[in-house]
Amino acid sequence: MAAMDLFGRRWALRILWELRAGPLGARALLARCEGLSSSVLYQRLRELASSGIIAPSADGYKLTRLGTALRDALRPLDEWATAWAQEQEHSDQEPTET
C-alpha cells in the first residue's frame, strides 16, 4: 500500500514517465510538466529518491534499478492507455443517432 500512496501523489508518475528515457535535470522536468511548481517537484524528487526509485546523477535525476523495473512494469498500462485514448478519439468522431 505504501507504493500506491507514493504513486498516487500528484505528479509522481508523471515525473517517473519523463525520466523513462534517461536522466533529466529539474529545469527540464519543470518544462515538461506544465503546471508543476518547483516546490512540489523537489518534494516529489525527495520522496522518489528516498524510496530508491530515482537517484541524483551528473545529468540531473535518473531511474535506479528499481525505477527501471517499475517503468517496465508500467508498460502494459501505457499500452492500455494508448488504446483507450484511440478508442475515445474514434468514438468522438462517430456520428450520434438522433
N, CA, C and O atoms as a MOPAC input file, in Angstrom:
PM7 MOZYME 1SCF
protein

 N      0.81000 1    -1.18500 1     0.00000 1
 C      0.00000 1     0.00000 1     0.00000 1
 C      0.86000 1     1.25700 1     0.00000 1
 O      0.41700 1     2.29500 1    -0.49200 1
 N      2.06000 1     1.19600 1     0.53000 1
 C      2.94300 1     2.36200 1     0.55100 1
 C      3.25800 1     2.82400 1    -0.86200 1
 O      3.35600 1     4.02400 1    -1.11500 1
 N      3.41900 1     1.87600 1    -1.78900 1
 C      3.68800 1     2.24600 1    -3.17800 1
 C      2.50600 1     3.01500 1    -3.76600 1
 O      2.70400 1     4.00500 1    -4.47000 1
 N      1.28400 1     2.57100 1    -3.48600 1
 C      0.11000 1     3.27500 1    -4.00600 1
 C      0.02700 1     4.68400 1    -3.41800 1
 O     -0.37200 1     5.62300 1    -4.10700 1
 N      0.39900 1     4.83000 1    -2.16400 1
 C      0.40700 1     6.16200 1    -1.55500 1
 C      1.40400 1     7.06500 1    -2.26500 1
 O      1.10500 1     8.22500 1    -2.54700 1
 N      2.57800 1     6.54000 1    -2.55200 1
 C      3.60900 1     7.32600 1    -3.22700 1
 C      3.19100 1     7.67000 1    -4.65000 1
 O      3.26800 1     8.83100 1    -5.05200 1
 N      2.74800 1     6.67800 1    -5.41600 1
 C      2.41200 1     6.90700 1    -6.81500 1
 C      1.10500 1     7.66900 1    -6.98500 1
 O      0.85300 1     8.25500 1    -8.03800 1
 N      0.28600 1     7.65900 1    -5.95900 1
 C     -0.96300 1     8.39700 1    -6.01300 1
 C     -0.79200 1     9.88500 1    -5.77300 1
 O     -1.72600 1    10.66200 1    -5.97300 1
 N      0.37900 1    10.27800 1    -5.35200 1
 C      0.62700 1    11.69900 1    -5.12300 1
 C      0.76100 1    12.40900 1    -6.46400 1
 O      1.37500 1    11.90100 1    -7.40200 1
 N      0.18100 1    13.57100 1    -6.52500 1
 C      0.17700 1    14.32300 1    -7.77500 1
 C      1.58600 1    14.52200 1    -8.30000 1
 O      2.48300 1    14.91400 1    -7.55300 1
 N      1.77800 1    14.26100 1    -9.54800 1
 C      3.00000 1    14.43600 1   -10.32500 1
 C      4.01400 1    13.31400 1   -10.17700 1
 O      4.97500 1    13.27800 1   -10.94500 1
 N      3.85400 1    12.41300 1    -9.24700 1
 C      4.85800 1    11.35800 1    -9.04100 1
 C      5.01300 1    10.49300 1   -10.28600 1
 O      6.13000 1    10.29600 1   -10.76300 1
 N      3.91200 1     9.97600 1   -10.81600 1
 C      4.00500 1     9.12100 1   -12.00300 1
 C      4.45600 1     9.91400 1   -13.21900 1
 O      5.17900 1     9.38800 1   -14.06600 1
 N      4.04400 1    11.16000 1   -13.31600 1
 C      4.47600 1    11.98500 1   -14.45600 1
 C      5.98300 1    12.18900 1   -14.43100 1
 O      6.63200 1    12.12900 1   -15.47500 1
 N      6.54100 1    12.42800 1   -13.26700 1
 C      7.99300 1    12.59100 1   -13.14500 1
 C      8.68800 1    11.30800 1   -13.56800 1
 O      9.66300 1    11.34500 1   -14.31900 1
 N      8.19500 1    10.18200 1   -13.09400 1
 C      8.78400 1     8.89900 1   -13.49800 1
 C      8.67100 1     8.70400 1   -14.99700 1
 O      9.60900 1     8.22400 1   -15.63300 1
 N      7.53400 1     9.07100 1   -15.56900 1
 C      7.33200 1     8.93900 1   -17.01600 1
 C      8.36300 1     9.76800 1   -17.77700 1
 O      8.93100 1     9.30100 1   -18.76400 1
 N      8.60300 1    10.97900 1   -17.32700 1
 C      9.55800 1    11.84700 1   -18.00900 1
 C     10.98800 1    11.33500 1   -17.89600 1
 O     11.82000 1    11.62300 1   -18.75600 1
 N     11.27600 1    10.58400 1   -16.85000 1
 C     12.62500 1    10.02800 1   -16.66600 1
 C     12.81800 1     8.69100 1   -17.38600 1
 O     13.89800 1     8.10500 1   -17.31600 1
 N     11.79200 1     8.20800 1   -18.06900 1
 C     11.84400 1     6.87000 1   -18.67200 1
 C     12.95600 1     6.71300 1   -19.70100 1
 O     13.51200 1     5.62300 1   -19.84100 1
 N     13.29200 1     7.77800 1   -20.42200 1
 C     14.28900 1     7.66800 1   -21.49700 1
 C     15.69900 1     8.04000 1   -21.05100 1
 O     16.65900 1     7.84700 1   -21.79700 1
 N     15.82500 1     8.56800 1   -19.85200 1
 C     17.15500 1     8.93900 1   -19.37300 1
 C     17.09600 1    10.07900 1   -18.38600 1
 O     16.02600 1    10.62200 1   -18.11000 1
 N     18.24800 1    10.44200 1   -17.85500 1
 C     18.30600 1    11.47700 1   -16.82100 1
 C     17.81600 1    12.84000 1   -17.32400 1
 O     17.97800 1    13.18700 1   -18.49400 1
 N     17.22300 1    13.58700 1   -16.41600 1
 C     16.79900 1    14.95400 1   -16.67600 1
 C     17.06700 1    15.79500 1   -15.43900 1
 O     16.98300 1    15.31500 1   -14.30900 1
 N     17.38800 1    17.04300 1   -15.67400 1
 C     17.54500 1    17.99300 1   -14.58200 1
 C     16.20100 1    18.56600 1   -14.16400 1
 O     15.18400 1    18.35300 1   -14.82400 1
 N     16.21200 1    19.29200 1   -13.06500 1
 C     14.98000 1    19.86500 1   -12.52400 1
 C     14.33900 1    20.83700 1   -13.50600 1
 O     13.11700 1    20.83700 1   -13.65700 1
 N     15.12900 1    21.65900 1   -14.17200 1
 C     14.56600 1    22.61800 1   -15.13100 1
 C     13.86000 1    21.90300 1   -16.27600 1
 O     12.77600 1    22.30800 1   -16.69500 1
 N     14.47200 1    20.84700 1   -16.77500 1
 C     13.85400 1    20.07800 1   -17.86300 1
 C     12.55800 1    19.42800 1   -17.39400 1
 O     11.57700 1    19.39300 1   -18.13700 1
 N     12.54800 1    18.92100 1   -16.18100 1
 C     11.32100 1    18.31700 1   -15.64800 1
 C     10.21900 1    19.36300 1   -15.50000 1
 O      9.06200 1    19.10200 1   -15.82700 1
 N     10.57900 1    20.54200 1   -15.00900 1
 C      9.57900 1    21.60600 1   -14.88100 1
 C      9.02900 1    22.00800 1   -16.24500 1
 O      7.83300 1    22.26600 1   -16.38200 1
 N      9.88500 1    22.06100 1   -17.24100 1
 C      9.44900 1    22.43500 1   -18.59200 1
 C      8.51700 1    21.38500 1   -19.18600 1
 O      7.58400 1    21.72400 1   -19.91400 1
 N      8.76200 1    20.12300 1   -18.88200 1
 C      7.94900 1    19.04100 1   -19.43700 1
 C      6.64500 1    18.82800 1   -18.68100 1
 O      5.70900 1    18.22700 1   -19.20900 1
 N      6.58000 1    19.30800 1   -17.47100 1
 C      5.39600 1    19.10600 1   -16.62900 1
 C      4.72800 1    20.45300 1   -16.37600 1
 O      4.85000 1    21.02600 1   -15.29300 1
 N      4.03000 1    20.94200 1   -17.37500 1
 C      3.36900 1    22.24200 1   -17.27000 1
 C      2.40500 1    22.24800 1   -16.09100 1
 O      1.56500 1    21.36000 1   -15.94500 1
 N      2.54700 1    23.26500 1   -15.26100 1
 C      1.68600 1    23.38400 1   -14.08800 1
 C      2.31500 1    22.85800 1   -12.81300 1
 O      1.77200 1    23.05600 1   -11.72700 1
 N      3.44000 1    22.19700 1   -12.92900 1
 C      4.13900 1    21.66900 1   -11.75200 1
 C      4.97200 1    22.78200 1   -11.13200 1
 O      5.76300 1    23.42300 1   -11.82300 1
 N      4.80100 1    23.01400 1    -9.85100 1
 C      5.59000 1    24.04200 1    -9.16800 1
 C      6.93100 1    23.45600 1    -8.75300 1
 O      7.06300 1    22.24700 1    -8.56500 1
 N      7.91000 1    24.31700 1    -8.61400 1
 C      9.24200 1    23.83300 1    -8.23300 1
 C      9.22300 1    23.22800 1    -6.82800 1
 O      9.94400 1    22.26700 1    -6.56300 1
 N      8.41000 1    23.77700 1    -5.93000 1
 C      8.37900 1    23.21100 1    -4.57400 1
 C      7.81700 1    21.79300 1    -4.58400 1
 O      8.33700 1    20.92200 1    -3.88700 1
 N      6.76100 1    21.54800 1    -5.36500 1
 C      6.20000 1    20.19600 1    -5.45200 1
 C      7.18500 1    19.27100 1    -6.16500 1
 O      7.35300 1    18.12000 1    -5.76400 1
 N      7.83600 1    19.76700 1    -7.21900 1
 C      8.82800 1    18.94100 1    -7.91200 1
 C      9.89700 1    18.45500 1    -6.94400 1
 O     10.18400 1    17.26000 1    -6.88200 1
 N     10.48300 1    19.37000 1    -6.19400 1
 C     11.56000 1    18.96600 1    -5.28500 1
 C     11.05600 1    18.05300 1    -4.17200 1
 O     11.78900 1    17.17700 1    -3.71500 1
 N      9.83600 1    18.24400 1    -3.73800 1
 C      9.26100 1    17.33400 1    -2.73300 1
 C      9.11900 1    15.93100 1    -3.32100 1
 O      9.49000 1    14.95000 1    -2.67600 1
 N      8.58700 1    15.82700 1    -4.53600 1
 C      8.42600 1    14.51500 1    -5.16700 1
 C      9.77900 1    13.87600 1    -5.45200 1
 O      9.94700 1    12.67100 1    -5.26900 1
 N     10.73400 1    14.66600 1    -5.89400 1
 C     12.06700 1    14.11200 1    -6.15900 1
 C     12.65900 1    13.53400 1    -4.87800 1
 O     13.25600 1    12.45800 1    -4.90200 1
 N     12.50100 1    14.23500 1    -3.76800 1
 C     12.99800 1    13.72000 1    -2.48200 1
 C     12.29400 1    12.41700 1    -2.10900 1
 O     12.93600 1    11.46100 1    -1.67400 1
 N     10.97400 1    12.38400 1    -2.27900 1
 C     10.20300 1    11.18200 1    -1.93600 1
 C     10.60300 1    10.00000 1    -2.81900 1
 O     10.80400 1     8.89000 1    -2.32600 1
 N     10.71600 1    10.24200 1    -4.11300 1
 C     11.08200 1     9.16100 1    -5.03600 1
 C     12.50900 1     8.68800 1    -4.79000 1
 O     12.79900 1     7.49600 1    -4.90100 1
 N     13.39600 1     9.61400 1    -4.45700 1
 C     14.78300 1     9.23800 1    -4.16700 1
 C     14.86300 1     8.46000 1    -2.85300 1
 O     15.59200 1     7.47100 1    -2.76500 1
 N     14.12400 1     8.89300 1    -1.83700 1
 C     14.18700 1     8.17700 1    -0.56000 1
 C     13.55200 1     6.79100 1    -0.67000 1
 O     13.83500 1     5.90800 1     0.14000 1
 N     12.69900 1     6.60400 1    -1.66700 1
 C     12.08800 1     5.29100 1    -1.90700 1
 C     12.97400 1     4.39700 1    -2.77200 1
 O     12.65200 1     3.22900 1    -2.98900 1
 N     14.08500 1     4.94000 1    -3.26500 1
 C     15.01000 1     4.14400 1    -4.06500 1
 C     14.60000 1     3.98800 1    -5.52700 1
 O     15.12100 1     3.11800 1    -6.22600 1
 N     13.66900 1     4.82500 1    -5.99500 1
 C     13.16700 1     4.70300 1    -7.35700 1
 C     13.95200 1     5.58300 1    -8.32500 1
 O     14.13700 1     5.22400 1    -9.48800 1
 N     14.41300 1     6.73300 1    -7.84300 1
 C     15.27100 1     7.59600 1    -8.64200 1
 C     16.50700 1     7.93700 1    -7.81700 1
 O     16.55300 1     7.71000 1    -6.60800 1
 N     17.50500 1     8.48700 1    -8.50100 1
 C     18.72500 1     8.90900 1    -7.81000 1
 C     19.28600 1    10.12600 1    -8.52200 1
 O     19.13900 1    10.26300 1    -9.73700 1
 N     19.92900 1    11.00900 1    -7.77000 1
 C     20.61200 1    12.12200 1    -8.42600 1
 C     21.74400 1    11.57400 1    -9.28500 1
 O     22.36600 1    10.56700 1    -8.94700 1
 N     22.00000 1    12.24400 1   -10.38800 1
 C     23.11300 1    11.85800 1   -11.25300 1
 C     23.79400 1    13.12600 1   -11.74800 1
 O     23.33700 1    14.23400 1   -11.46600 1
 N     24.86800 1    12.96600 1   -12.47300 1
 C     25.57300 1    14.12100 1   -13.01800 1
 C     24.68400 1    14.91300 1   -13.97400 1
 O     24.87800 1    16.11600 1   -14.14900 1
 N     23.71500 1    14.24600 1   -14.58800 1
 C     22.82100 1    14.89000 1   -15.55400 1
 C     21.48400 1    15.29900 1   -14.95500 1
 O     20.59900 1    15.74100 1   -15.68700 1
 N     21.31700 1    15.16700 1   -13.67400 1
 C     20.05500 1    15.51300 1   -13.02200 1
 C     19.56200 1    14.37900 1   -12.15500 1
 O     20.16400 1    14.05700 1   -11.13000 1
 N     18.45900 1    13.77200 1   -12.57100 1
 C     17.87900 1    12.63200 1   -11.86000 1
 C     17.67000 1    11.50800 1   -12.85100 1
 O     17.34400 1    11.73300 1   -14.01600 1
 N     17.86600 1    10.28200 1   -12.36200 1
 C     17.69800 1     9.12000 1   -13.23200 1
 C     16.97500 1     8.01700 1   -12.47400 1
 O     16.93800 1     8.00300 1   -11.24400 1
 N     16.40200 1     7.09500 1   -13.23700 1
 C     15.78600 1     5.92700 1   -12.62900 1
 C     16.86700 1     5.00100 1   -12.09400 1
 O     17.91100 1     4.82300 1   -12.72100 1
 N     16.61600 1     4.42300 1   -10.95000 1
 C     17.51100 1     3.40100 1   -10.40100 1
 C     17.11600 1     2.04500 1   -10.99500 1
 O     16.24200 1     1.96700 1   -11.85900 1
 N     17.75200 1     1.01100 1   -10.53500 1
 C     17.37900 1    -0.34300 1   -10.96200 1
 C     15.91000 1    -0.61200 1   -10.63600 1
 O     15.18000 1    -1.17400 1   -11.45200 1
 N     15.48300 1    -0.20800 1    -9.44000 1
 C     14.06900 1    -0.36800 1    -9.05700 1
 C     13.16200 1     0.50000 1    -9.92300 1
 O     12.06900 1     0.07600 1   -10.29600 1
 N     13.60500 1     1.69600 1   -10.23900 1
 C     12.82500 1     2.58000 1   -11.09100 1
 C     12.67600 1     2.03900 1   -12.49900 1
 O     11.61800 1     2.16700 1   -13.11500 1
 N     13.74000 1     1.43500 1   -13.00400 1
 C     13.68500 1     0.82300 1   -14.33600 1
 C     12.73100 1    -0.36200 1   -14.34000 1
 O     11.98200 1    -0.55400 1   -15.29700 1
 N     12.75500 1    -1.15200 1   -13.28200 1
 C     11.82100 1    -2.27800 1   -13.17400 1
 C     10.38300 1    -1.76600 1   -13.11200 1
 O      9.48500 1    -2.36600 1   -13.70200 1
 N     10.16400 1    -0.67500 1   -12.41200 1
 C      8.83600 1    -0.07200 1   -12.34200 1
 C      8.40800 1     0.42700 1   -13.71900 1
 O      7.26700 1     0.21500 1   -14.13000 1
 N      9.31000 1     1.08400 1   -14.42600 1
 C      9.00000 1     1.54800 1   -15.78300 1
 C      8.55500 1     0.38000 1   -16.65800 1
 O      7.57000 1     0.48100 1   -17.38800 1
 N      9.28100 1    -0.71400 1   -16.57800 1
 C      8.93500 1    -1.89200 1   -17.37200 1
 C      7.58400 1    -2.47200 1   -16.95900 1
 O      6.82500 1    -2.95900 1   -17.79800 1
 N      7.29300 1    -2.41600 1   -15.66800 1
 C      6.01100 1    -2.93000 1   -15.18000 1
 C      4.84800 1    -2.03700 1   -15.62200 1
 O      3.72000 1    -2.51200 1   -15.75300 1
 N      5.11200 1    -0.76300 1   -15.85000 1
 C      4.06400 1     0.17400 1   -16.24900 1
 C      3.81700 1     0.18100 1   -17.75700 1
 O      2.85100 1     0.78900 1   -18.21800 1
 N      4.67100 1    -0.48200 1   -18.52900 1
 C      4.48900 1    -0.50400 1   -19.98700 1
 C      3.11300 1    -1.02800 1   -20.40500 1
 O      2.47800 1    -0.42300 1   -21.26900 1
 N      2.62700 1    -2.13400 1   -19.82200 1
 C      1.27800 1    -2.58700 1   -20.21200 1
 C      0.20100 1    -1.53700 1   -19.93000 1
 O     -0.75500 1    -1.41600 1   -20.69600 1
 N      0.34300 1    -0.78900 1   -18.85700 1
 C     -0.61900 1     0.27400 1   -18.56300 1
 C     -0.53500 1     1.36400 1   -19.62900 1
 O     -1.55900 1     1.89900 1   -20.05400 1
 N      0.66600 1     1.69000 1   -20.05500 1
 C      0.83400 1     2.68800 1   -21.11400 1
 C      0.20100 1     2.20600 1   -22.41700 1
 O     -0.44200 1     2.98100 1   -23.12400 1
 N      0.38400 1     0.93100 1   -22.73100 1
 C     -0.22200 1     0.37600 1   -23.94300 1
 C     -1.74800 1     0.42200 1   -23.84800 1
 O     -2.42400 1     0.76800 1   -24.81600 1
 N     -2.27700 1     0.07700 1   -22.69100 1
 C     -3.72600 1     0.14400 1   -22.49900 1
 C     -4.20900 1     1.58000 1   -22.65000 1
 O     -5.22000 1     1.82600 1   -23.30800 1
 N     -3.50100 1     2.52800 1   -22.04900 1
 C     -3.91500 1     3.92900 1   -22.10700 1
 C     -3.89700 1     4.44300 1   -23.54000 1
 O     -4.77100 1     5.21900 1   -23.92600 1
 N     -2.92500 1     4.02800 1   -24.32700 1
 C     -2.86100 1     4.43900 1   -25.72500 1
 C     -4.06100 1     3.89000 1   -26.49700 1
 O     -4.69200 1     4.61600 1   -27.26500 1
 N     -4.37500 1     2.61400 1   -26.29300 1
 C     -5.52800 1     2.00500 1   -26.97000 1
 C     -6.82700 1     2.67300 1   -26.51900 1
 O     -7.71200 1     2.91400 1   -27.34000 1
 N     -6.94800 1     2.96700 1   -25.25900 1
 C     -8.13800 1     3.62400 1   -24.73400 1
 C     -8.30000 1     5.01300 1   -25.35000 1
 O     -9.40200 1     5.38800 1   -25.75200 1
 N     -7.20200 1     5.78100 1   -25.42600 1
 C     -7.26600 1     7.12500 1   -25.99900 1
 C     -7.68200 1     7.07000 1   -27.46700 1
 O     -8.45700 1     7.90600 1   -27.93000 1
 N     -7.16800 1     6.09300 1   -28.18700 1
 C     -7.54600 1     5.94400 1   -29.59000 1
 C     -9.02600 1     5.59400 1   -29.71300 1
 O     -9.71800 1     6.10400 1   -30.59500 1
 N     -9.49900 1     4.74300 1   -28.84600 1
 C    -10.91500 1     4.37600 1   -28.86100 1
 C    -11.78600 1     5.58400 1   -28.52800 1
 O    -12.83900 1     5.78100 1   -29.13500 1
 N    -11.35100 1     6.38500 1   -27.56900 1
 C    -12.09700 1     7.58500 1   -27.21200 1
 C    -12.14200 1     8.55900 1   -28.38600 1
 O    -13.18300 1     9.15100 1   -28.67100 1
 N    -11.02500 1     8.71900 1   -29.05300 1
 C    -10.96500 1     9.61100 1   -30.20800 1
 C    -11.88800 1     9.10200 1   -31.31100 1
 O    -12.58800 1     9.88600 1   -31.95100 1
 N    -11.88700 1     7.80800 1   -31.52700 1
 C    -12.73200 1     7.21100 1   -32.55200 1
 C    -14.21100 1     7.39700 1   -32.21200 1
 O    -15.01200 1     7.72000 1   -33.08900 1
 N    -14.57200 1     7.19700 1   -30.96100 1
 C    -15.97600 1     7.32000 1   -30.57000 1
 C    -16.44000 1     8.77300 1   -30.64300 1
 O    -17.62500 1     9.03000 1   -30.85700 1
 N    -15.51800 1     9.72900 1   -30.46800 1
 C    -15.88000 1    11.14700 1   -30.59100 1
 C    -16.16100 1    11.51900 1   -32.04100 1
 O    -16.88400 1    12.47900 1   -32.30600 1
 N    -15.59900 1    10.77300 1   -32.97400 1
 C    -15.75500 1    11.09100 1   -34.39100 1
 C    -16.97900 1    10.41600 1   -35.00400 1
 O    -17.40300 1    10.79200 1   -36.09700 1
 N    -17.54800 1     9.43500 1   -34.32600 1
 C    -18.70900 1     8.75400 1   -34.85400 1
 C    -19.93800 1     9.64300 1   -34.75100 1
 O    -20.12900 1    10.32000 1   -33.74100 1
 N    -20.77500 1     9.64900 1   -35.78700 1
 C    -21.98900 1    10.46400 1   -35.69500 1
 C    -22.93500 1     9.90000 1   -34.63800 1
 O    -23.02600 1     8.68600 1   -34.45400 1
 N    -23.60800 1    10.76300 1   -33.97300 1
 C    -24.56700 1    10.33400 1   -32.95300 1
 C    -25.93500 1    10.16400 1   -33.59800 1
 O    -26.28900 1    10.88900 1   -34.52700 1
 N    -26.68100 1     9.21900 1   -33.10700 1
 C    -28.03800 1     8.97000 1   -33.62300 1
 C    -29.00200 1     9.92400 1   -32.92300 1
 O    -28.87400 1    10.21500 1   -31.73400 1
 N    -29.96700 1    10.39700 1   -33.70100 1
 C    -30.97500 1    11.29100 1   -33.10900 1
 C    -32.35100 1    10.68800 1   -33.20300 1
 O    -33.32300 1    11.29700 1   -32.75800 1

